[in-house]
Structure formats: structure tokens, C-alpha cells
């Protein structure tokens, strides 16, 4: 389960980001494209390979990823290479 909370220019992700939730994340970002500049992962508990690939795609589109755990950072590095 993924919860996305938008506040100002930030989207905060809480819970799990798996292939099942990637569509929701993309829809929220797409519908707020001009508003969201930062994705906060502080409360993200789990990311699978599809979720990591989606986050890397957001980074490549210019969004800043903040608050990732060492585990998530490692996944993002692997997905981005």
C-alpha cells in the first residue's frame, strides 16, 4: 500500500512502492507536474525493482529525491545504471 501526500512542491511517499503502485505514483506526478519538485521518501518502507525504476525515471525528469534509506539509495543506483 502506498500513500502519497502532496504539500507545496513536495510529494511524500509512505508505505510500499511496488509494481502495483507505480501507476498511482505516475498519475499523481503527471497531474501535478508543474507543482511537484521534490519526492520525499523518508517514510517509504519498501521499494521493489519496478518502484526503483519509476523513481529513477522521476530523477531523470528533474525531480529531486530526498530522504531515501541506504537500502533505497542502493536500489536507485542499481536501477539507474
GIJOPE-V672546 format. One record per residue. RES is the residue in one letter. SS is DSSP state (A for helix, B for strand, O for the rest). D_LAST is the distance of its C-alpha to the last C-alpha in Angstrom with 1 decimal. Layout:
res->RES ss->SS d_last->D_LAST
res->RES ss->SS d_last->D_LAST
This chain:
res->X ss->O d_last->27.1
res->X ss->B d_last->25.5
res->X ss->B d_last->27.5
res->X ss->B d_last->26.5
res->X ss->B d_last->28.9
res->X ss->B d_last->29.0
res->X ss->B d_last->30.7
res->X ss->O d_last->31.0
res->X ss->O d_last->27.6
res->X ss->B d_last->25.7
res->X ss->B d_last->24.7
res->X ss->B d_last->24.8
res->X ss->B d_last->23.3
res->X ss->B d_last->25.3
res->X ss->B d_last->25.1
res->X ss->B d_last->22.5
res->X ss->B d_last->19.7
res->X ss->O d_last->19.4
res->X ss->O d_last->19.3
res->X ss->O d_last->23.0
res->X ss->O d_last->22.5
res->X ss->A d_last->19.7
res->X ss->A d_last->22.4
res->X ss->A d_last->24.4
res->X ss->A d_last->21.7
res->X ss->A d_last->21.1
res->X ss->A d_last->24.8
res->X ss->A d_last->25.5
res->X ss->A d_last->23.0
res->X ss->A d_last->24.3
res->X ss->A d_last->27.9
res->X ss->O d_last->27.4
res->X ss->O d_last->25.0
res->X ss->O d_last->27.3
res->X ss->O d_last->28.1
res->X ss->O d_last->24.9
res->X ss->O d_last->22.8
res->X ss->B d_last->21.6
res->X ss->B d_last->20.3
res->X ss->B d_last->21.7
res->X ss->B d_last->20.3
res->X ss->B d_last->23.0
res->X ss->B d_last->24.7
res->X ss->B d_last->21.9
res->X ss->B d_last->22.7
res->X ss->B d_last->20.1
res->X ss->B d_last->16.9
res->X ss->O d_last->15.8
res->X ss->A d_last->12.7
res->X ss->A d_last->14.2
res->X ss->A d_last->15.0
res->X ss->A d_last->11.7
res->X ss->A d_last->10.3
res->X ss->A d_last->13.5
res->X ss->A d_last->13.1
res->X ss->A d_last->9.8
res->X ss->A d_last->11.9
res->X ss->A d_last->14.7
res->X ss->A d_last->13.0
res->X ss->A d_last->12.1
res->X ss->O d_last->15.8
res->X ss->O d_last->17.0
res->X ss->O d_last->17.8
res->X ss->B d_last->17.7
res->X ss->B d_last->16.6
res->X ss->B d_last->19.1
res->X ss->O d_last->20.5
res->X ss->O d_last->17.7
res->X ss->O d_last->18.5
res->X ss->A d_last->16.8
res->X ss->A d_last->15.9
res->X ss->A d_last->14.4
res->X ss->A d_last->12.5
res->X ss->A d_last->10.9
res->X ss->A d_last->10.1
res->X ss->A d_last->8.6
res->X ss->A d_last->6.3
res->X ss->A d_last->5.5
res->X ss->A d_last->5.6
res->X ss->A d_last->3.8
res->X ss->O d_last->0.0
